[in-house]
């Protein structure tokens, strides 16, 4: 997954952002408008980290999303976290 995909799915991603960075408020996440530089800035502000560290965290999160996306598209059996239903039926 890349940032363009995150932007396109921002409504779904907002919950994941708040799960990853719990110090971000609902207003913080809503006002980001899916802009990576704004997310980096809010992480810097809320967590007191340098810009490079915040960017690294965001890039790592995106890489984790890519791995998660790969497992879901592989057709692995199990329960989909989005729907609560079996992936293979």
C-alpha atoms as an extended CHARMM CRD file, in Angstrom:
* protein
*
        89  EXT
         1         1  UNK       CA              0.0000000000        0.0000000000        0.0000000000  PROA      1               0.0000000000
         2         2  UNK       CA              1.2570000000        3.4730000000       -0.7690000000  PROA      2               0.0000000000
         3         3  UNK       CA              0.1400000000        6.8790000000        0.4570000000  PROA      3               0.0000000000
         4         4  UNK       CA             -2.1300000000        7.4230000000       -2.5760000000  PROA      4               0.0000000000
         5         5  UNK       CA             -4.0660000000        4.3300000000       -1.5430000000  PROA      5               0.0000000000
         6         6  UNK       CA             -4.2430000000        5.5660000000        2.0550000000  PROA      6               0.0000000000
         7         7  UNK       CA             -5.6710000000        8.8730000000        0.7990000000  PROA      7               0.0000000000
         8         8  UNK       CA             -8.2480000000        7.0610000000       -1.2920000000  PROA      8               0.0000000000
         9         9  UNK       CA             -9.3830000000        5.0060000000        1.6950000000  PROA      9               0.0000000000
        10        10  UNK       CA             -8.9720000000        7.7150000000        4.3400000000  PROA      10              0.0000000000
        11        11  UNK       CA            -12.3510000000        7.1900000000        5.9950000000  PROA      11              0.0000000000
        12        12  UNK       CA            -11.4670000000        3.5590000000        6.6280000000  PROA      12              0.0000000000
        13        13  UNK       CA             -7.8710000000        4.4060000000        7.5840000000  PROA      13              0.0000000000
        14        14  UNK       CA             -8.7380000000        6.9690000000       10.2560000000  PROA      14              0.0000000000
        15        15  UNK       CA             -9.4860000000        4.2440000000       12.7910000000  PROA      15              0.0000000000
        16        16  UNK       CA             -6.2140000000        2.5170000000       12.0070000000  PROA      16              0.0000000000
        17        17  UNK       CA             -4.3450000000        5.8040000000       12.4420000000  PROA      17              0.0000000000
        18        18  UNK       CA             -5.8990000000        6.2960000000       15.8620000000  PROA      18              0.0000000000
        19        19  UNK       CA             -5.1060000000        2.7030000000       16.8230000000  PROA      19              0.0000000000
        20        20  UNK       CA             -1.4590000000        3.2370000000       15.9020000000  PROA      20              0.0000000000
        21        21  UNK       CA             -1.1070000000        6.7350000000       17.4100000000  PROA      21              0.0000000000
        22        22  UNK       CA             -3.5620000000        6.8300000000       20.3280000000  PROA      22              0.0000000000
        23        23  UNK       CA             -2.4810000000       10.3200000000       21.4180000000  PROA      23              0.0000000000
        24        24  UNK       CA             -4.0760000000       11.7570000000       18.2630000000  PROA      24              0.0000000000
        25        25  UNK       CA             -7.5830000000       13.0140000000       18.9350000000  PROA      25              0.0000000000
        26        26  UNK       CA            -10.6220000000       12.4590000000       16.7320000000  PROA      26              0.0000000000
        27        27  UNK       CA            -10.3210000000       16.0960000000       15.6410000000  PROA      27              0.0000000000
        28        28  UNK       CA             -6.6220000000       15.6500000000       14.8460000000  PROA      28              0.0000000000
        29        29  UNK       CA             -7.3020000000       12.7080000000       12.5650000000  PROA      29              0.0000000000
        30        30  UNK       CA            -10.3590000000       14.2440000000       10.9430000000  PROA      30              0.0000000000
        31        31  UNK       CA             -8.5150000000       17.4800000000       10.1720000000  PROA      31              0.0000000000
        32        32  UNK       CA             -5.5190000000       15.7250000000        8.5900000000  PROA      32              0.0000000000
        33        33  UNK       CA             -7.4690000000       15.3600000000        5.3540000000  PROA      33              0.0000000000
        34        34  UNK       CA             -5.3400000000       12.3250000000        4.4360000000  PROA      34              0.0000000000
        35        35  UNK       CA             -2.1850000000       14.4250000000        4.0390000000  PROA      35              0.0000000000
        36        36  UNK       CA              0.9560000000       12.5720000000        5.0100000000  PROA      36              0.0000000000
        37        37  UNK       CA              2.8980000000       15.7140000000        5.9540000000  PROA      37              0.0000000000
        38        38  UNK       CA              0.0890000000       16.7730000000        8.2900000000  PROA      38              0.0000000000
        39        39  UNK       CA              0.0610000000       13.3340000000        9.9290000000  PROA      39              0.0000000000
        40        40  UNK       CA              3.8290000000       13.5490000000       10.4190000000  PROA      40              0.0000000000
        41        41  UNK       CA              3.4190000000       16.9980000000       11.9760000000  PROA      41              0.0000000000
        42        42  UNK       CA              0.7240000000       15.8350000000       14.3900000000  PROA      42              0.0000000000
        43        43  UNK       CA              2.8180000000       12.8550000000       15.4500000000  PROA      43              0.0000000000
        44        44  UNK       CA              5.7380000000       15.2200000000       16.0900000000  PROA      44              0.0000000000
        45        45  UNK       CA              3.5200000000       17.4990000000       18.1440000000  PROA      45              0.0000000000
        46        46  UNK       CA              1.7030000000       14.8490000000       20.2110000000  PROA      46              0.0000000000
        47        47  UNK       CA              4.6460000000       12.5150000000       20.7900000000  PROA      47              0.0000000000
        48        48  UNK       CA              7.4930000000       15.0290000000       20.9650000000  PROA      48              0.0000000000
        49        49  UNK       CA              9.6110000000       13.3130000000       18.3250000000  PROA      49              0.0000000000
        50        50  UNK       CA             11.7270000000       14.7320000000       15.5380000000  PROA      50              0.0000000000
        51        51  UNK       CA             10.3600000000       14.9520000000       12.0050000000  PROA      51              0.0000000000
        52        52  UNK       CA             12.6170000000       12.1250000000       10.7980000000  PROA      52              0.0000000000
        53        53  UNK       CA             11.3130000000        9.8240000000       13.5450000000  PROA      53              0.0000000000
        54        54  UNK       CA              7.6790000000       10.6980000000       12.7730000000  PROA      54              0.0000000000
        55        55  UNK       CA              8.2360000000       10.0950000000        9.0450000000  PROA      55              0.0000000000
        56        56  UNK       CA              9.8900000000        6.7760000000        9.8220000000  PROA      56              0.0000000000
        57        57  UNK       CA              6.8940000000        5.7470000000       11.9440000000  PROA      57              0.0000000000
        58        58  UNK       CA              4.4560000000        6.6370000000        9.1580000000  PROA      58              0.0000000000
        59        59  UNK       CA              6.5330000000        4.8180000000        6.5380000000  PROA      59              0.0000000000
        60        60  UNK       CA              6.7190000000        1.7380000000        8.7870000000  PROA      60              0.0000000000
        61        61  UNK       CA              2.9500000000        1.8580000000        9.3100000000  PROA      61              0.0000000000
        62        62  UNK       CA              2.3880000000        2.0020000000        5.5380000000  PROA      62              0.0000000000
        63        63  UNK       CA              4.7240000000       -0.9770000000        5.0770000000  PROA      63              0.0000000000
        64        64  UNK       CA              2.7410000000       -2.8980000000        7.7020000000  PROA      64              0.0000000000
        65        65  UNK       CA             -0.4730000000       -2.0700000000        5.8580000000  PROA      65              0.0000000000
        66        66  UNK       CA              1.0840000000       -3.4650000000        2.6940000000  PROA      66              0.0000000000
        67        67  UNK       CA              1.8990000000       -6.7300000000        4.4850000000  PROA      67              0.0000000000
        68        68  UNK       CA             -1.6060000000       -6.9150000000        5.9430000000  PROA      68              0.0000000000
        69        69  UNK       CA             -3.0910000000       -6.2020000000        2.5120000000  PROA      69              0.0000000000
        70        70  UNK       CA             -1.0120000000       -9.0060000000        0.9930000000  PROA      70              0.0000000000
        71        71  UNK       CA             -2.2980000000      -11.5480000000        3.5010000000  PROA      71              0.0000000000
        72        72  UNK       CA             -5.8970000000      -10.5570000000        2.8680000000  PROA      72              0.0000000000
        73        73  UNK       CA             -5.6120000000      -10.7440000000       -0.9070000000  PROA      73              0.0000000000
        74        74  UNK       CA             -3.9080000000      -14.1370000000       -0.7510000000  PROA      74              0.0000000000
        75        75  UNK       CA             -7.2680000000      -15.7450000000       -0.0140000000  PROA      75              0.0000000000
        76        76  UNK       CA             -6.1910000000      -17.1140000000        3.3320000000  PROA      76              0.0000000000
        77        77  UNK       CA             -8.9980000000      -18.6670000000        5.3170000000  PROA      77              0.0000000000
        78        78  UNK       CA            -10.1790000000      -16.8810000000        8.4050000000  PROA      78              0.0000000000
        79        79  UNK       CA            -12.4210000000      -14.0930000000        9.5060000000  PROA      79              0.0000000000
        80        80  UNK       CA            -12.2260000000      -10.7640000000        7.7320000000  PROA      80              0.0000000000
        81        81  UNK       CA            -11.7200000000       -7.9330000000       10.2540000000  PROA      81              0.0000000000
        82        82  UNK       CA            -13.7920000000       -5.6130000000        8.0920000000  PROA      82              0.0000000000
        83        83  UNK       CA            -16.9140000000       -7.7320000000        7.7930000000  PROA      83              0.0000000000
        84        84  UNK       CA            -16.6030000000      -10.3500000000       10.5220000000  PROA      84              0.0000000000
        85        85  UNK       CA            -17.3050000000      -13.0700000000        7.9530000000  PROA      85              0.0000000000
        86        86  UNK       CA            -15.2660000000      -15.9410000000        6.6350000000  PROA      86              0.0000000000
        87        87  UNK       CA            -13.0150000000      -15.0250000000        3.7410000000  PROA      87              0.0000000000
        88        88  UNK       CA            -13.6400000000      -18.3360000000        1.9990000000  PROA      88              0.0000000000
        89        89  UNK       CA            -17.2050000000      -19.4570000000        1.8020000000  PROA      89              0.0000000000
